Amino acid sequence: MATTTKTISLSGSVEIVREFFEFSINSILYQRGIYPPETFKRVAKYGLGMMVSTDEGLREYLGQVTRQLDSWLTSADVQRLVLVVTGVDSKKPLERWVFAVKTDLGGGGKENSTNAGPKSQKDITAEIQAIIRQITASVTFLPLLTEPCAFDLLVYTKKSSSVPSTWEDTDPLHIANGTEVKLRSFTTTIHNIDAAVSYAPED
């Protein structure tokens, strides 16, 4: 009997996680109005209509970040990717989207390393769909952003990680007395991603 379930390679898992980060970041920036809606276009991904930015500066920046993530994901150096929404006028962190990464290479980092056995692409896509739908629905429970906002991307890595000179240490931009909402998670069997969002109390 034919089956679509197969063992996912390390490089295949890295590609899945990187794409998830790209589309999640774009979705958050669109849903939260960080960039004007007219600077996004709709594309099909994960069986959903996803919004992706057409802003060249933003696309270039996100490309630089995700290319570096490829290396860190492959070497199991990434611990968390955090998107922080900050008020331009107040300078306060208003939202903190956290994607925690757990990596199990199983075989010491070999290309064909696996841990929990085969998993179908359909199952992985369904898990990712659930997270994306929660991001889309976030406007129903997150406080209205009443001032212009900017965003920062923070990547937490192991202390032993090789960090390019263009990257620098920064403030973690924690939210004082924030409320956290746990989102869904997904796993490729090599990388496990847990998602959550924290937001500042309304004045």
Order of alpha helices (4+ residues) and beta strands (2+ residues): beta-alpha-beta-beta-alpha-beta-beta-beta-alpha-beta-beta-beta
